[in-house]
Amino acid sequence: MITSIEEAVLARVLGRIEAFRVGGVQQGSRQLLSDIAVAVAVLEGDFERITDTRWRQDVTVSVLVKFKNLTSEEARRKGVNPLAQGIVQLLLMQTLDLKIKPLHPKRFRDVTTQEKYVAGVIEYLIEFKTSFTIDALDEEQVTDLLVVGLSYLLKPGDDVADASDTVILEGPQ
């Protein structure tokens, strides 16, 4: 579900705001993608027990917005603020055709590093909350989750898997 949320949020933003020419799913909690206009990641969440076999998973959806303008900080803020407001309005109360509670904004903050500031870049992190339920799986279903398919895209931009592997994650025998 987490990957589905990330992909749906990104698709909605990219599909509606033409200013974002490139977007992606953020690759890690410390790596805020620096060469794109928007990135989306679910990096944290909590669980609450509903029954012995059902849990609610509350997650924070983070949307990173980048804007570059070499003129001044004021010009950067005038550029990024409408984009941030637009993203909030686009995602407000959306379920994105997923079995989730409607998205609601939690907070936003300027996460611009000194290095990016000097380069004329401003970055805002906008956070949304949502939740969904998860049910305990049987052993066979858990095993299926522990099989990871890897696709290797050797020709950038063509989105065609040139090779693939299957890795089975196993614990100590």
Secondary structure by P-SEA (a helix, b strand, c coil): caaaaaaaaaaaaaaccccccccccccccccccccccbbbbbccbbbbbccccbbbbbbbbbbbbbbbbcccaaaaaaaaaaaaaaaaaaaccccccccccccccccccccccaaaaaabbbbbbbbbbbbbbbccccaaaaaaaabbbbbbbccccccccccbbbbbbbccc
